[in-house]
Amino acid sequence: MKMKILLFVLFTSTFVLPNSTMAQVIDDYRSNVAPQGQWTTIASWERYDGASWIPAVATPTSSTANVITIQTGDSITLTGPGITIDQIVIETGAALTIFNGSATTYTINNGTGDDIVVNGRLRIAVAGTTVSGTGTIQINSSGNFVFDISAKVSVAVTNDGTADLANAQFLLGQPLQIMVR
């Protein structure tokens, strides 16, 4: 019996605890909106304080957050004034919509880690919305990238998933590079 308990403790401390306690770091953010919320609403977010997830006291930006995760089942809309973002993970079954009713530029930083990883859905909508910066967008095999109505994306996009360009408008005379895998 003692041997079984010892093996259980060793297994748990070796494989289970490291995976559950080391997955987050201080100042990671995650959505908490089920089903939808606004990026600029503080109540849409939780922050990891080193021990547990707590209600956020500010919205995440590239300078205040480590990894920003939009959780499965959640949909976040990024509106309002231009915001600089970095290290975003959109989980399978989650969505991020970058949308503004007027001309606004959102910047993707090329900081530590991946810049935007899409396993769910990323939609960039509305004429006049610009996504720029030195960061990159990675659309994974389960990801979906929807690009609407002459928004402008001037960052590198790698697509291993689905890109919906049905409503996209392309400007003649502008460089266009589409990579098909």
C-alpha positions as CSV (number, residue, x, y, z in Angstrom):
1,M,0.0,0.0,0.0
2,K,2.8,2.4,0.9
3,M,4.4,1.7,-2.5
4,K,1.2,2.6,-4.3
5,I,0.9,5.9,-2.4
6,L,4.6,6.7,-3.0
7,L,4.1,6.0,-6.8
8,F,1.0,8.2,-6.9
9,V,2.8,11.1,-5.2
10,L,5.8,10.8,-7.5
11,F,3.6,10.6,-10.6
12,T,1.5,13.6,-9.5
13,S,4.4,15.7,-8.5
14,T,6.3,14.8,-11.7
15,F,3.6,15.0,-14.4
16,V,0.4,16.6,-13.1
17,L,1.5,19.6,-10.9
18,P,4.1,21.0,-13.3
19,N,1.7,21.1,-16.1
20,S,-1.1,22.8,-14.1
21,T,1.0,25.3,-12.1
22,M,3.7,26.3,-14.7
23,A,1.3,26.9,-17.6
24,Q,0.7,30.5,-16.4
25,V,3.0,33.3,-15.4
26,I,2.3,36.5,-13.5
27,D,0.4,39.0,-15.7
28,D,-1.0,36.5,-18.1
29,Y,-4.5,37.5,-19.0
30,R,-7.5,35.4,-20.2
31,S,-11.0,36.3,-21.3
32,N,-13.8,35.6,-19.0
33,V,-16.9,36.7,-20.9
34,A,-18.9,33.6,-22.1
35,P,-20.2,34.3,-24.7
36,Q,-18.9,37.8,-25.6
37,G,-17.4,41.0,-24.4
38,Q,-15.4,44.0,-25.3
39,W,-11.6,44.2,-25.1
40,T,-11.8,47.6,-23.4
41,T,-14.1,46.4,-20.7
42,I,-12.1,45.4,-17.6
43,A,-14.7,42.9,-16.5
44,S,-14.0,40.9,-19.7
45,W,-10.6,39.8,-18.3
46,E,-8.9,37.9,-15.5
47,R,-5.2,38.2,-14.6
48,Y,-2.9,35.6,-13.2
49,D,-1.3,36.9,-10.0
50,G,1.2,34.0,-9.6
51,A,-1.2,31.8,-7.5
52,S,-4.6,32.1,-9.1
53,W,-6.8,33.9,-11.6
54,I,-8.3,37.1,-10.3
55,P,-10.5,39.8,-11.8
56,A,-8.4,42.2,-13.8
57,V,-8.0,45.8,-12.7
58,A,-7.0,47.0,-16.2
59,T,-7.4,45.7,-19.8
60,P,-4.4,43.9,-21.3
61,T,-1.9,45.7,-23.6
62,S,1.4,44.7,-25.0
63,S,3.1,46.6,-22.2
64,T,1.0,45.3,-19.3
65,A,0.4,41.6,-20.2
66,N,2.4,38.5,-20.9
67,V,0.2,36.0,-22.8
68,I,-3.3,37.1,-23.5
69,T,-5.7,34.1,-24.1
70,I,-9.1,34.3,-25.5
71,Q,-10.7,31.1,-24.1
72,T,-12.8,28.5,-25.9
73,G,-16.4,29.7,-26.0
74,D,-15.5,33.4,-25.6
75,S,-15.7,36.1,-28.2
76,I,-13.9,39.4,-27.7
77,T,-14.4,42.5,-29.9
78,L,-11.5,45.0,-30.0
79,T,-12.9,48.5,-30.6
80,G,-12.1,52.0,-29.5
81,P,-8.8,53.9,-29.9
82,G,-5.7,52.2,-31.4
83,I,-4.3,49.6,-29.0
84,T,-0.9,47.9,-29.2
85,I,-1.2,44.1,-28.7
86,D,1.2,41.2,-28.5
87,Q,1.2,37.5,-27.5
88,I,-2.4,36.7,-28.1
89,V,-3.7,33.2,-28.3
90,I,-7.2,32.6,-29.7
91,E,-8.2,29.1,-28.6
92,T,-10.3,26.7,-30.7
93,G,-13.9,27.8,-30.4
94,A,-12.9,31.3,-29.4
95,A,-13.0,34.5,-31.5
96,L,-11.4,37.9,-31.7
97,T,-12.9,40.6,-33.9
98,I,-10.9,43.8,-34.6
99,F,-13.6,46.3,-35.5
100,N,-14.0,50.0,-35.3
101,G,-16.6,52.3,-36.9
102,S,-14.0,54.8,-37.9
103,A,-10.4,54.8,-39.2
104,T,-8.2,53.3,-36.4
105,T,-4.8,51.7,-36.4
106,Y,-4.1,48.7,-34.1
107,T,-0.4,47.7,-33.7
108,I,0.9,44.2,-33.3
109,N,4.3,44.2,-31.5
110,N,7.0,41.7,-32.3
111,G,7.7,41.0,-28.6
112,T,8.8,37.9,-26.8
113,G,6.8,34.8,-27.9
114,D,4.2,34.4,-30.6
115,D,2.4,37.6,-31.6
116,I,-1.1,36.4,-32.6
117,V,-1.8,32.6,-32.7
118,V,-5.2,31.7,-34.2
119,N,-6.7,28.4,-33.4
120,G,-10.2,29.8,-33.4
121,R,-11.4,32.8,-35.4
122,L,-9.8,36.2,-36.1
123,R,-11.9,38.7,-38.0
124,I,-10.7,42.1,-39.1
125,A,-13.6,44.2,-40.3
126,V,-14.7,47.7,-41.4
127,A,-13.1,50.0,-43.9
128,G,-10.4,52.2,-42.3
129,T,-9.3,49.6,-39.8
130,T,-5.6,49.1,-40.1
131,V,-3.5,46.4,-38.4
132,S,0.2,47.1,-38.6
133,G,3.4,46.7,-36.8
134,T,6.4,44.4,-36.7
135,G,4.5,41.4,-35.3
136,T,3.0,38.4,-37.1
137,I,-0.3,36.5,-37.3
138,Q,-0.1,32.7,-37.3
139,I,-3.3,31.0,-38.5
140,N,-3.1,27.3,-37.3
141,S,-4.9,24.4,-39.0
142,S,-8.0,24.8,-36.8
143,G,-7.9,28.6,-37.3
144,N,-10.1,30.9,-39.4
145,F,-9.0,34.3,-40.7
146,V,-11.8,36.5,-42.0
147,F,-10.9,39.7,-43.7
148,D,-13.7,42.2,-44.6
149,I,-14.4,45.4,-46.4
150,S,-11.1,47.0,-47.3
151,A,-9.5,46.8,-43.9
152,K,-5.7,47.0,-44.2
153,V,-3.3,44.4,-42.8
154,S,0.4,45.2,-43.1
155,V,1.9,42.5,-40.9
156,A,3.0,39.0,-42.0
157,V,0.3,36.4,-41.9
158,T,1.0,32.7,-42.1
159,N,-2.0,30.6,-42.9
160,D,-2.2,26.9,-42.2
161,G,-6.0,27.2,-41.6
162,T,-8.8,28.8,-43.5
163,A,-8.7,32.4,-44.9
164,D,-12.0,33.9,-45.9
165,L,-11.3,36.8,-48.3
166,A,-14.7,36.8,-49.9
167,N,-15.5,40.4,-48.8
168,A,-11.9,41.7,-49.0
169,Q,-11.1,44.5,-51.4
170,F,-7.6,44.6,-52.9
171,L,-6.1,47.9,-54.1
172,L,-4.5,47.6,-57.6
173,G,-0.9,48.6,-57.7
174,Q,-0.3,47.5,-54.1
175,P,1.9,44.5,-53.4
176,L,0.0,41.4,-52.7
177,Q,1.6,38.1,-51.6
178,I,-0.6,35.1,-51.0
179,M,1.1,31.8,-49.9
180,V,-0.8,28.6,-50.5
181,R,0.4,25.5,-48.6
